[in-house]
Amino acid sequence: MKNSSFISLLFIICCLSLIACSTDNKVAPSLTENIETLTIYKMVSFSEVEGNSLMEITNPEDIKTLEEAFRSAVKQDGTADMSDPEYKIDFGEDVYYLWISESSGTIMNLVDTHTTYTLSEQSAQSVFELVERSYNE
């Protein structure tokens, strides 16, 4: 009897561990609407947009690239203590700050400025190229 109770308890603990490990630690833009235009702004600080820096993205492939990169971003543990953002992206109903380089990227949803999410190296490269191309056209 003790053996079956122990096995039952072990089973419950394993199930709870799996549930805890599968907790969603990713961020995704609101996909409840069909996003046809994204707006990107260069930032001076958290509260100041650089003048004349508005860039609109309307190409569906570019929107999809950003969407996939944001969807696969991984939540970082701890409280965010970040330098001023490089960009702000209006992604449908969601707004994000973006820090980006050729090999790394970080995003932060303005609704939760205490949490950051890291882009994969491949996603960061794609987003970096997209942003650079958009501002250099």
mmCIF file of the C-alpha atoms, coordinates in Angstrom:
data_MODEL
# 
_entry.id   MODEL 
# 
loop_
_atom_site.group_PDB 
_atom_site.id 
_atom_site.type_symbol 
_atom_site.label_atom_id 
_atom_site.label_alt_id 
_atom_site.label_comp_id 
_atom_site.label_asym_id 
_atom_site.label_entity_id 
_atom_site.label_seq_id 
_atom_site.pdbx_PDB_ins_code 
_atom_site.Cartn_x 
_atom_site.Cartn_y 
_atom_site.Cartn_z 
_atom_site.occupancy 
_atom_site.B_iso_or_equiv 
_atom_site.pdbx_formal_charge 
_atom_site.auth_seq_id 
_atom_site.auth_comp_id 
_atom_site.auth_asym_id 
_atom_site.auth_atom_id 
_atom_site.pdbx_PDB_model_num 
ATOM 1   C CA . MET A 1 1   ? 0.000  0.000  0.000   1.00 0.00 ? 1   MET A CA 1 
ATOM 2   C CA . LYS A 1 2   ? 2.824  2.391  0.868   1.00 0.00 ? 2   LYS A CA 1 
ATOM 3   C CA . ASN A 1 3   ? 4.495  1.556  -2.423  1.00 0.00 ? 3   ASN A CA 1 
ATOM 4   C CA . SER A 1 4   ? 1.416  2.494  -4.498  1.00 0.00 ? 4   SER A CA 1 
ATOM 5   C CA . SER A 1 5   ? 0.974  5.757  -2.542  1.00 0.00 ? 5   SER A CA 1 
ATOM 6   C CA . PHE A 1 6   ? 4.611  6.619  -3.180  1.00 0.00 ? 6   PHE A CA 1 
ATOM 7   C CA . ILE A 1 7   ? 4.232  5.885  -6.897  1.00 0.00 ? 7   ILE A CA 1 
ATOM 8   C CA . SER A 1 8   ? 1.049  7.983  -7.067  1.00 0.00 ? 8   SER A CA 1 
ATOM 9   C CA . LEU A 1 9   ? 2.782  10.875 -5.316  1.00 0.00 ? 9   LEU A CA 1 
ATOM 10  C CA . LEU A 1 10  ? 5.792  10.567 -7.640  1.00 0.00 ? 10  LEU A CA 1 
ATOM 11  C CA . PHE A 1 11  ? 3.459  10.580 -10.654 1.00 0.00 ? 11  PHE A CA 1 
ATOM 12  C CA . ILE A 1 12  ? 1.723  13.761 -9.454  1.00 0.00 ? 12  ILE A CA 1 
ATOM 13  C CA . ILE A 1 13  ? 5.068  15.483 -8.856  1.00 0.00 ? 13  ILE A CA 1 
ATOM 14  C CA . CYS A 1 14  ? 6.258  14.526 -12.338 1.00 0.00 ? 14  CYS A CA 1 
ATOM 15  C CA . CYS A 1 15  ? 3.059  15.874 -13.902 1.00 0.00 ? 15  CYS A CA 1 
ATOM 16  C CA . LEU A 1 16  ? 3.367  19.158 -12.025 1.00 0.00 ? 16  LEU A CA 1 
ATOM 17  C CA . SER A 1 17  ? 7.010  19.446 -13.088 1.00 0.00 ? 17  SER A CA 1 
ATOM 18  C CA . LEU A 1 18  ? 6.061  18.982 -16.734 1.00 0.00 ? 18  LEU A CA 1 
ATOM 19  C CA . ILE A 1 19  ? 3.351  21.601 -16.473 1.00 0.00 ? 19  ILE A CA 1 
ATOM 20  C CA . ALA A 1 20  ? 5.764  24.061 -14.860 1.00 0.00 ? 20  ALA A CA 1 
ATOM 21  C CA . CYS A 1 21  ? 8.405  23.421 -17.523 1.00 0.00 ? 21  CYS A CA 1 
ATOM 22  C CA . SER A 1 22  ? 5.931  23.998 -20.332 1.00 0.00 ? 22  SER A CA 1 
ATOM 23  C CA . THR A 1 23  ? 4.869  27.418 -19.068 1.00 0.00 ? 23  THR A CA 1 
ATOM 24  C CA . ASP A 1 24  ? 4.931  29.789 -22.012 1.00 0.00 ? 24  ASP A CA 1 
ATOM 25  C CA . ASN A 1 25  ? 8.038  31.940 -21.811 1.00 0.00 ? 25  ASN A CA 1 
ATOM 26  C CA . LYS A 1 26  ? 7.693  33.487 -25.218 1.00 0.00 ? 26  LYS A CA 1 
ATOM 27  C CA . VAL A 1 27  ? 6.186  36.724 -26.405 1.00 0.00 ? 27  VAL A CA 1 
ATOM 28  C CA . ALA A 1 28  ? 4.012  37.131 -29.443 1.00 0.00 ? 28  ALA A CA 1 
ATOM 29  C CA . PRO A 1 29  ? 2.399  40.119 -31.051 1.00 0.00 ? 29  PRO A CA 1 
ATOM 30  C CA . SER A 1 30  ? -1.349 40.242 -30.929 1.00 0.00 ? 30  SER A CA 1 
ATOM 31  C CA . LEU A 1 31  ? -2.433 38.032 -33.777 1.00 0.00 ? 31  LEU A CA 1 
ATOM 32  C CA . THR A 1 32  ? -6.134 38.611 -33.359 1.00 0.00 ? 32  THR A CA 1 
ATOM 33  C CA . GLU A 1 33  ? -6.076 41.079 -36.212 1.00 0.00 ? 33  GLU A CA 1 
ATOM 34  C CA . ASN A 1 34  ? -4.646 40.963 -39.701 1.00 0.00 ? 34  ASN A CA 1 
ATOM 35  C CA . ILE A 1 35  ? -1.652 43.275 -39.472 1.00 0.00 ? 35  ILE A CA 1 
ATOM 36  C CA . GLU A 1 36  ? -1.069 45.054 -42.762 1.00 0.00 ? 36  GLU A CA 1 
ATOM 37  C CA . THR A 1 37  ? 1.251  47.830 -41.592 1.00 0.00 ? 37  THR A CA 1 
ATOM 38  C CA . LEU A 1 38  ? 3.938  48.011 -38.934 1.00 0.00 ? 38  LEU A CA 1 
ATOM 39  C CA . THR A 1 39  ? 5.439  51.289 -37.857 1.00 0.00 ? 39  THR A CA 1 
ATOM 40  C CA . ILE A 1 40  ? 9.012  51.617 -36.681 1.00 0.00 ? 40  ILE A CA 1 
ATOM 41  C CA . TYR A 1 41  ? 10.508 54.671 -35.005 1.00 0.00 ? 41  TYR A CA 1 
ATOM 42  C CA . LYS A 1 42  ? 14.130 55.379 -34.121 1.00 0.00 ? 42  LYS A CA 1 
ATOM 43  C CA . MET A 1 43  ? 14.370 56.267 -30.443 1.00 0.00 ? 43  MET A CA 1 
ATOM 44  C CA . VAL A 1 44  ? 16.433 58.877 -28.601 1.00 0.00 ? 44  VAL A CA 1 
ATOM 45  C CA . SER A 1 45  ? 15.363 57.587 -25.186 1.00 0.00 ? 45  SER A CA 1 
ATOM 46  C CA . PHE A 1 46  ? 12.580 55.549 -23.622 1.00 0.00 ? 46  PHE A CA 1 
ATOM 47  C CA . SER A 1 47  ? 10.293 58.559 -23.848 1.00 0.00 ? 47  SER A CA 1 
ATOM 48  C CA . GLU A 1 48  ? 11.566 60.383 -26.944 1.00 0.00 ? 48  GLU A CA 1 
ATOM 49  C CA . VAL A 1 49  ? 11.198 59.402 -30.587 1.00 0.00 ? 49  VAL A CA 1 
ATOM 50  C CA . GLU A 1 50  ? 13.797 60.727 -33.044 1.00 0.00 ? 50  GLU A CA 1 
ATOM 51  C CA . GLY A 1 51  ? 12.239 63.338 -35.311 1.00 0.00 ? 51  GLY A CA 1 
ATOM 52  C CA . ASN A 1 52  ? 11.301 62.241 -38.847 1.00 0.00 ? 52  ASN A CA 1 
ATOM 53  C CA . SER A 1 53  ? 12.142 58.613 -38.110 1.00 0.00 ? 53  SER A CA 1 
ATOM 54  C CA . LEU A 1 54  ? 8.750  57.027 -38.810 1.00 0.00 ? 54  LEU A CA 1 
ATOM 55  C CA . MET A 1 55  ? 9.100  54.039 -41.119 1.00 0.00 ? 55  MET A CA 1 
ATOM 56  C CA . GLU A 1 56  ? 6.119  51.985 -42.293 1.00 0.00 ? 56  GLU A CA 1 
ATOM 57  C CA . ILE A 1 57  ? 6.494  48.323 -43.192 1.00 0.00 ? 57  ILE A CA 1 
ATOM 58  C CA . THR A 1 58  ? 3.763  47.056 -45.510 1.00 0.00 ? 58  THR A CA 1 
ATOM 59  C CA . ASN A 1 59  ? 5.461  44.131 -47.262 1.00 0.00 ? 59  ASN A CA 1 
ATOM 60  C CA . PRO A 1 60  ? 3.708  40.957 -46.003 1.00 0.00 ? 60  PRO A CA 1 
ATOM 61  C CA . GLU A 1 61  ? 7.000  38.993 -46.012 1.00 0.00 ? 61  GLU A CA 1 
ATOM 62  C CA . ASP A 1 62  ? 8.705  41.636 -43.858 1.00 0.00 ? 62  ASP A CA 1 
ATOM 63  C CA . ILE A 1 63  ? 5.760  41.657 -41.445 1.00 0.00 ? 63  ILE A CA 1 
ATOM 64  C CA . LYS A 1 64  ? 5.939  37.863 -41.284 1.00 0.00 ? 64  LYS A CA 1 
ATOM 65  C CA . THR A 1 65  ? 9.701  38.011 -40.553 1.00 0.00 ? 65  THR A CA 1 
ATOM 66  C CA . LEU A 1 66  ? 9.114  40.344 -37.603 1.00 0.00 ? 66  LEU A CA 1 
ATOM 67  C CA . GLU A 1 67  ? 6.125  38.328 -36.424 1.00 0.00 ? 67  GLU A CA 1 
ATOM 68  C CA . GLU A 1 68  ? 8.097  35.078 -36.402 1.00 0.00 ? 68  GLU A CA 1 
ATOM 69  C CA . ALA A 1 69  ? 11.087 36.672 -34.689 1.00 0.00 ? 69  ALA A CA 1 
ATOM 70  C CA . PHE A 1 70  ? 8.910  38.134 -31.947 1.00 0.00 ? 70  PHE A CA 1 
ATOM 71  C CA . ARG A 1 71  ? 6.909  34.934 -31.542 1.00 0.00 ? 71  ARG A CA 1 
ATOM 72  C CA . SER A 1 72  ? 10.061 32.889 -30.965 1.00 0.00 ? 72  SER A CA 1 
ATOM 73  C CA . ALA A 1 73  ? 11.706 35.363 -28.554 1.00 0.00 ? 73  ALA A CA 1 
ATOM 74  C CA . VAL A 1 74  ? 12.594 33.839 -25.186 1.00 0.00 ? 74  VAL A CA 1 
ATOM 75  C CA . LYS A 1 75  ? 11.769 35.485 -21.884 1.00 0.00 ? 75  LYS A CA 1 
ATOM 76  C CA . GLN A 1 76  ? 14.776 36.463 -19.785 1.00 0.00 ? 76  GLN A CA 1 
ATOM 77  C CA . ASP A 1 77  ? 14.814 35.913 -16.043 1.00 0.00 ? 77  ASP A CA 1 
ATOM 78  C CA . GLY A 1 78  ? 15.258 38.819 -13.665 1.00 0.00 ? 78  GLY A CA 1 
ATOM 79  C CA . THR A 1 79  ? 14.321 42.462 -13.825 1.00 0.00 ? 79  THR A CA 1 
ATOM 80  C CA . ALA A 1 80  ? 15.267 44.392 -16.933 1.00 0.00 ? 80  ALA A CA 1 
ATOM 81  C CA . ASP A 1 81  ? 17.776 47.214 -16.573 1.00 0.00 ? 81  ASP A CA 1 
ATOM 82  C CA . MET A 1 82  ? 18.262 48.378 -20.135 1.00 0.00 ? 82  MET A CA 1 
ATOM 83  C CA . SER A 1 83  ? 19.900 51.257 -21.948 1.00 0.00 ? 83  SER A CA 1 
ATOM 84  C CA . ASP A 1 84  ? 17.673 53.473 -24.070 1.00 0.00 ? 84  ASP A CA 1 
ATOM 85  C CA . PRO A 1 85  ? 16.000 51.515 -26.870 1.00 0.00 ? 85  PRO A CA 1 
ATOM 86  C CA . GLU A 1 86  ? 17.132 51.879 -30.458 1.00 0.00 ? 86  GLU A CA 1 
ATOM 87  C CA . TYR A 1 87  ? 13.672 51.433 -31.973 1.00 0.00 ? 87  TYR A CA 1 
ATOM 88  C CA . LYS A 1 88  ? 9.994  51.325 -31.116 1.00 0.00 ? 88  LYS A CA 1 
ATOM 89  C CA . ILE A 1 89  ? 7.726  49.071 -33.162 1.00 0.00 ? 89  ILE A CA 1 
ATOM 90  C CA . ASP A 1 90  ? 3.943  49.397 -33.263 1.00 0.00 ? 90  ASP A CA 1 
ATOM 91  C CA . PHE A 1 91  ? 2.871  45.844 -33.940 1.00 0.00 ? 91  PHE A CA 1 
ATOM 92  C CA . GLY A 1 92  ? -0.898 45.950 -34.265 1.00 0.00 ? 92  GLY A CA 1 
ATOM 93  C CA . GLU A 1 93  ? -2.234 46.664 -30.796 1.00 0.00 ? 93  GLU A CA 1 
ATOM 94  C CA . ASP A 1 94  ? 1.127  45.880 -29.170 1.00 0.00 ? 94  ASP A CA 1 
ATOM 95  C CA . VAL A 1 95  ? 4.098  48.220 -28.927 1.00 0.00 ? 95  VAL A CA 1 
ATOM 96  C CA . TYR A 1 96  ? 7.646  47.001 -28.385 1.00 0.00 ? 96  TYR A CA 1 
ATOM 97  C CA . TYR A 1 97  ? 11.061 48.509 -27.792 1.00 0.00 ? 97  TYR A CA 1 
ATOM 98  C CA . LEU A 1 98  ? 13.814 46.911 -29.848 1.00 0.00 ? 98  LEU A CA 1 
ATOM 99  C CA . TRP A 1 99  ? 17.568 46.679 -29.311 1.00 0.00 ? 99  TRP A CA 1 
ATOM 100 C CA . ILE A 1 100 ? 19.176 45.056 -32.358 1.00 0.00 ? 100 ILE A CA 1 
ATOM 101 C CA . SER A 1 101 ? 22.555 44.204 -33.867 1.00 0.00 ? 101 SER A CA 1 
ATOM 102 C CA . GLU A 1 102 ? 23.660 41.780 -36.573 1.00 0.00 ? 102 GLU A CA 1 
ATOM 103 C CA . SER A 1 103 ? 23.893 38.889 -34.133 1.00 0.00 ? 103 SER A CA 1 
ATOM 104 C CA . SER A 1 104 ? 21.647 39.688 -31.173 1.00 0.00 ? 104 SER A CA 1 
ATOM 105 C CA . GLY A 1 105 ? 18.342 41.288 -30.401 1.00 0.00 ? 105 GLY A CA 1 
ATOM 106 C CA . THR A 1 106 ? 16.182 42.109 -27.418 1.00 0.00 ? 106 THR A CA 1 
ATOM 107 C CA . ILE A 1 107 ? 12.569 43.224 -27.278 1.00 0.00 ? 107 ILE A CA 1 
ATOM 108 C CA . MET A 1 108 ? 10.407 44.600 -24.501 1.00 0.00 ? 108 MET A CA 1 
ATOM 109 C CA . ASN A 1 109 ? 6.635  44.995 -24.559 1.00 0.00 ? 109 ASN A CA 1 
ATOM 110 C CA . LEU A 1 110 ? 5.650  48.466 -23.336 1.00 0.00 ? 110 LEU A CA 1 
ATOM 111 C CA . VAL A 1 111 ? 2.903  46.869 -21.247 1.00 0.00 ? 111 VAL A CA 1 
ATOM 112 C CA . ASP A 1 112 ? 5.569  45.076 -19.181 1.00 0.00 ? 112 ASP A CA 1 
ATOM 113 C CA . THR A 1 113 ? 8.785  47.093 -19.104 1.00 0.00 ? 113 THR A CA 1 
ATOM 114 C CA . HIS A 1 114 ? 10.270 44.895 -16.378 1.00 0.00 ? 114 HIS A CA 1 
ATOM 115 C CA . THR A 1 115 ? 10.646 41.914 -18.710 1.00 0.00 ? 115 THR A CA 1 
ATOM 116 C CA . THR A 1 116 ? 12.850 41.457 -21.765 1.00 0.00 ? 116 THR A CA 1 
ATOM 117 C CA . TYR A 1 117 ? 12.859 38.778 -24.441 1.00 0.00 ? 117 TYR A CA 1 
ATOM 118 C CA . THR A 1 118 ? 15.857 37.669 -26.479 1.00 0.00 ? 118 THR A CA 1 
ATOM 119 C CA . LEU A 1 119 ? 15.720 36.956 -30.189 1.00 0.00 ? 119 LEU A CA 1 
ATOM 120 C CA . SER A 1 120 ? 17.604 33.979 -31.579 1.00 0.00 ? 120 SER A CA 1 
ATOM 121 C CA . GLU A 1 121 ? 20.754 34.830 -33.507 1.00 0.00 ? 121 GLU A CA 1 
ATOM 122 C CA . GLN A 1 122 ? 19.031 33.951 -36.788 1.00 0.00 ? 122 GLN A CA 1 
ATOM 123 C CA . SER A 1 123 ? 15.970 36.079 -35.938 1.00 0.00 ? 123 SER A CA 1 
ATOM 124 C CA . ALA A 1 124 ? 18.183 38.966 -34.840 1.00 0.00 ? 124 ALA A CA 1 
ATOM 125 C CA . GLN A 1 125 ? 20.058 38.837 -38.130 1.00 0.00 ? 125 GLN A CA 1 
ATOM 126 C CA . SER A 1 126 ? 16.806 38.847 -40.142 1.00 0.00 ? 126 SER A CA 1 
ATOM 127 C CA . VAL A 1 127 ? 15.314 41.719 -38.125 1.00 0.00 ? 127 VAL A CA 1 
ATOM 128 C CA . PHE A 1 128 ? 18.572 43.699 -38.282 1.00 0.00 ? 128 PHE A CA 1 
ATOM 129 C CA . GLU A 1 129 ? 18.715 43.340 -42.073 1.00 0.00 ? 129 GLU A CA 1 
ATOM 130 C CA . LEU A 1 130 ? 15.058 44.305 -42.409 1.00 0.00 ? 130 LEU A CA 1 
ATOM 131 C CA . VAL A 1 131 ? 15.439 47.432 -40.269 1.00 0.00 ? 131 VAL A CA 1 
ATOM 132 C CA . GLU A 1 132 ? 18.687 48.476 -41.981 1.00 0.00 ? 132 GLU A CA 1 
ATOM 133 C CA . ARG A 1 133 ? 17.157 47.969 -45.437 1.00 0.00 ? 133 ARG A CA 1 
ATOM 134 C CA . SER A 1 134 ? 14.000 49.873 -44.480 1.00 0.00 ? 134 SER A CA 1 
ATOM 135 C CA . TYR A 1 135 ? 15.919 52.910 -43.257 1.00 0.00 ? 135 TYR A CA 1 
ATOM 136 C CA . ASN A 1 136 ? 18.392 52.886 -46.146 1.00 0.00 ? 136 ASN A CA 1 
ATOM 137 C CA . GLU A 1 137 ? 15.860 52.747 -48.978 1.00 0.00 ? 137 GLU A CA 1 
# 
